[in-house]
Amino acid sequence: MTDTVIEVEGLRRGYSGGFEAVRGVSFSVRRGEIFALLGTNGAGKTSTVELLEGLAAPSGGRARVFGLDPYTRRAEVRPRTGVMLQEGGFPSDLSVAETVRMWGGVTSGARPAGEALELVGLGARSSVRVKQLSGGERRRLDLAMALLGRPEVLFLDEPTTGMDPEGRRDTWALVRELRAQGTTVLLTTHYLEEAEELADRLAILHEGELVLTGTPAEVTATRPARIRFTLPADVPPAWLPLTLRAAAHGRDVEVRTGRLQADLTELLRWAHDHGVELGGLDARSASLEEAFLEIARNRGSAGGRTEDTMAGTR
């Protein structure tokens, strides 16, 4: 068996009217890895995942899951994958248990309904009608359906939207457990904390193109760290060492640096030698959110048609 279970090379997806939602994207996902696709609305995340799920054929490039074309070989690929869409669309008058049993009837090797519901924390809600579930509970039901067939590859499209903090944390724990059992997970999310918590590697898409890929630590390392503090009223910013005189607004100072430890050491040594108390001192590496927002700002463009415009609810 190869260690790579998802391969994407020069992938393209176009819609009527000439709009191209995915523009030459390439990446791979290893067995037992959690890989996150990030991007603003219209970046091409869902369009990319749908091609991997075999819901459409690419207009260019190639996609492979288990070494197979997921569109032309869908009958072989689909039984080995689980799919959690942005919306499940289940019959609202059925109970939760009835819904799972119905879905299990068309799923190869389906696990028992009760087991699937317990996995996602819905065991006590099995007799409740779907229409009575909260938005977060419906997402848990969507996840239960995706796990019914004990998938080798799990596609999760915005899995925790609508969940409360406890439900989100429980879902994260379940995804980690699935990875520990060998399941490969491809995740799209708008929650950058979710990507930082879960992803082994990630890719950031913007307007259909892959902008940056790597581990969360590698992605954040491309952006400067930050030191913030407030000087006493009788200490002007001009007294600071030259390397630390950055972005002073009155007594408030912010230093952007690619050498956090060295500059923080220099700052603390200077403050100690001069008897200066630094108010509100805060030093931290760049977050994934900062890296993401900087990419969005630098590459943002006015106007244009987006994936959401062309693909309706996606």
N, C-alpha and C positions, 0 to 999 in steps of 0.2 A: 504494500500500500504506500502511496506517496504521502508525504507530509502536507502537501498543498491540496486543499479540497475545493477552493474557489479561485479561479483565474479569470482576470478581466484584462483584455489587451485592446487598446485603441477603440474602446466601446463607444458607439454612437447611437442616439435615438432621436429621430425626427418626427414631427407631427405635421398635419396638413397645414398648408400656408407657408411652409418653408422654415418653421421654427425648429431649432435643434436644441433639445433639452439636455442631452448628454453629448459632450464633444471630445471624443478621443481619450476617455478615461482608462487608466491602467492601474491595477493593483492585484495583490494575491492575499489569500487568507489561509493560514496554516491550520491543520487539524488541532482541535482543542483550544483554539484561540478565540478571544472576544475582540472583534474588529468593529469600530464605530465609524459611521459616515456622518459628518457634520456639515452644516451649511445653512444659510438663511433660506426662507421660503423661496422656492423657485430655483434652488441651486442644482437640482437634478438628483437628489437623494432617492426619492420614491421611484422615479423613472429608472434609475440604475437597478434598484432592488427588484422591480417588477421584471426586468429582463433576466435577472438571475433566478427568479421564481418560475420562469418559463411562461409568463402571461403574455408576452409579445416577443417578436423577433427583432433583433437589433437592426438598425439601418446601416451599420458599419461596424467593423471590428469583430471581436469574438468574446463570448462568455462561456465558461465551463464550470460545472459543478460535478465533483467526482470524476473529472476528466471527460464529462459528457455535455453535449449541447442541451441546456435545460428546456429549450423550446421544441426541437425536433425529437429529443429523447425524453420527453416529459413523463411518459409512462414508466420509465425506469428511475428517473430522478425524484419525482414527486413523493413516492412512498417513503423515501429516506429523509425527507425534509419536513419541518414544521413551519407554518407561516402565520404570523400575527399581523393582520392588516391594521390600518389606522382606525377602521370601523368594521365590526363584525357583521352587523345587519341580521341578527338572529330574530326569529319569530317572537314577538313580544308577549304573546299569551301563553307560551310554553313555560313550564317551570325550568329552573336551572338544571336539575337532574335530567329532565326530559330532553332538554336541548343537547346536553352532553351525550346522552345515549343515542339520540338521533344522529349526531355527527359521528359517533363511534361506529355506527352501522355501516358507514362508507369509508372507514379508515382502516388500513391494513394493520393488523396486530395491535389494535387499540387497547390501551390499558383500561381497567374498570373505571366507570364514571366517578365513583366515590374516591378512588385514589387520585384521579386528576383534580377533583375539586379540593381535596385536602392539600394537595401540592400548592395551590394558589390561595389557600385560606378561605375557601367558600364552602367548606363542608357543612357548616351550620346554616347555610342559605340555600340548600339544595331544593327545598320545596317552594321557594319564593319564585314568583313569575319574573321573567326577564325584565318586563317593563317597570317592575318595582325596585330594581337594582339602582344604586347610585352610579354616577359616571365612572368612578374608580372601580366599583365592583364589576361593571361591564367590561372594563379593561382586563380585570382578573379572569373573567369568563373567556375573553378572547385568548388569553394566554393558556388557559386550560385546554382549549381546543387545539392550540398549536402544539401542545405537549402530548396529546392523546396517542400519537403513533410512535412515541419514544424516538424522536428524530435524531439523526446524526448531525444535521445542520439545521439551525434554528434561525429564521429571519424574523426580527422584531422591528416593526415600524412604529416609532414613537410609543413604546410599550407602557410608560407610566403616566401618560397624559391623563389628567383628571383624578389621579390618585392622591390621597392625603399623604403627609410625610411618612407615617407608619407603613402604609401600603407600599410606598415607593421603596423604603428600606427593606421590607420583606421580599419584594420582587428582586431587588439587587442581590439579596442573600440567595434566593433561588437560582438566579442566573449564575452566580459563582459556583453553586453546588453542581449545576448542570455542566459547567466547564470542567470541574474537578472529575466528573464522570466521563469526560471525553467529548462532550458535545461542542461543536463549533458554532459560534454565535456571530451573526452579522446584524448590527444594531444601528438604527437611525434614531437620533434624538435631538430635541431642542434644548435639553437640560445639559449644560456643559459640566456641571458637577457630576451628573450621571456618567458622562464619558470619562471623566477623571477617575471616578470610583471603580468603573468596570473594565474599561478598555485596556487590552494589552497593547494594541496599536490603533491608530485612527487616521482618517483622511479627511481633509477639509475641502469641500467642493464650493466653487463660486461660479455662478452662471454656466453650469454644465462642465466646468473644467476642474481637474484636480490641482489644487494650489499647493498643498503641503501634506506630507504623510510622515508617520513615525510614531514612537511611543509618546504618551502625554508628556513625559519629561523632556524628550527631544524637541517636541513642538514648542513647549514653553521656554526652553533654553535659547530659542532663536530670538526671544524678546528680552529687553533689559529688565533687571531687577529694580526695586524702588526703595529709597530711604526717605522717610518723612520725619520732620521734627519742627519744633518751634523754639526760637531763640529768646532769651530774656530781653526785656525792653532796652537794657543798656548795652546789648551786644549786637552791633550791626552785622549783616551778612558779609560785608567786606572783610571782616576779621577771619572768616573761614579760610582754610587752605584753598589754593586756587582750584585744585581738582574737584572741590566740593561746592563751589559757588555756582549752583545751577537752580534756575527757576525759583528764585526767592520772590515771594509776594509779601512785602512787609517783613514780619518776623517769621512767617511760615516758609519753610524751605523744603523742596523736593529734589532729590538727586536721582537721576536715572543712570544705571551703571551696568556694565557687563562683567564687573568684578566685585560682587557684593561683599564677600568676606574682607577683601583688602581695603575697600573704601570704608566699610563700617569700622574696621579696626583703626584706620586713620582718624575717622571722626571721633571715636571714643577716646583715643589717645589725646587728640587735640582738646576735647572737652575736659578731660582729666587734668591736663597740664595747665589749662587756663581757668580751672574752677568754674566751668560753665555747666549749668544744668539744662539738658535738652528736654523740653516738654513734649509729651505725646510721641516719644520716639517709636517709630514703626519701620521695620525693615523686613522685606519679603521678596521672594522670587516672583517672577511674572506668573500669573494664573493662566489657565487655558482660556478663560473668558477674555482676558486682556489680549492674548494672542489672536483669538478668533475675531474680536471686534476690530483690532488693528487691520487684519486682513480684509474684513468687510469694508472698512473705511477706505483703505488704499485702493481697493479694486472696485469700489462701488461705481455705478454708472447711472445716469439719469435716464428715465424712460425705458423702453424696450418691453418685449412681451416675455412673460415668465412661464415657468412650468405650470404654476397654479392657474394662470389664465388659460393655457392651452388644454390642461388636463382636468378641468373642473375642480373636484374636491381635493385633488392630490396636492 
